[in-house]
């Protein structure tokens, strides 16, 4: 693959905190290698700003391996940038060309308030998990993974749902800022496994209730979430979530009668 360098114009959202008014600031970077990752390009920009005595741009990152989901940047109108099935840290500068202007924003959702610049508070996702995205039954000592028989189809679907990294791209892409893809992935993962069955009903009710409490919007099935998910989580999980929730609601009503 041909290696080349480029000069770029960056329009980056700057905002002191959730209560401050933000706005775009324009920066110019030169001699950016096509083999750099997008975050490495931001490292170069920040080093440049520090040398100029200016405040660097705050952005979230950790593993830089597409695992943690922290690199939440909205790039040219798309969460994580132009490449499909890719996190921002896995996006390389060869996705752009010399002279390009790149617009970078934080996730836009009431449930994800801006902490600073490109960093948003995604703890709403943590609270949804705390509401029911776990197995709390006493399973005893660790057993061999093959002791509990699970149909391969269910195991495959559970594994696919479990790959969700909770980055929030689905929320950022949705016109309603819905968290349904994230919540459905977490519920599907456990609903498809026998270990998750004892708390299956309360899990669906509690996680959906917490999702609504956090202020996320409703799903209108535009599939924008699926289109931008870096782990390619399918919206079939949302259908499963709806069924899990309806089943749980009916059973709770019957128990109360």
Order of alpha helices (4+ residues) and beta strands (2+ residues): beta-beta-alpha-beta-beta-beta-beta-beta-alpha-alpha-alpha-alpha-alpha-alpha-alpha
